[in-house]
Amino acid sequence: MASKSFILQRICIYAGTTFDPDVDLKVREVLRDKFNISLPQRRSLEESMMALATRPEIIGLIMEYRALTASKNKAKAINAQRT
């Protein structure tokens, strides 16, 4: 499994720009402006990306990055509850 920093590096190289994949507005902007991808309207960005019939590699990378962020946030919350 790739590290979060490695995935971020791949995303930025693929997109040709540096941005935070955890910021929905920036993700939508990069997908629209750099790749001409319009996401379908859904309740969340994750649901919108999952709804695409064919997913370009950039979307898979963003989803993987965001999953790692979510798991780290969950681990922090669990540790905070223990103390």
Sequence and secondary structure as in RCSB ss.txt:
>XXXX:A:sequence
MASKSFILQRICIYAGTTFDPDVDLKVREVLRDKFNISLPQRRSLEESMMALATRPEIIGLIMEYRALTASKNKA
KAINAQRT
>XXXX:A:secstr
   HHHHHHHHHHHHTS   TT HHHHHHHHHHHH       SSHHHHHHT SS  HHHHHHHHHHHHHHHHHHH
HHHHHHH 
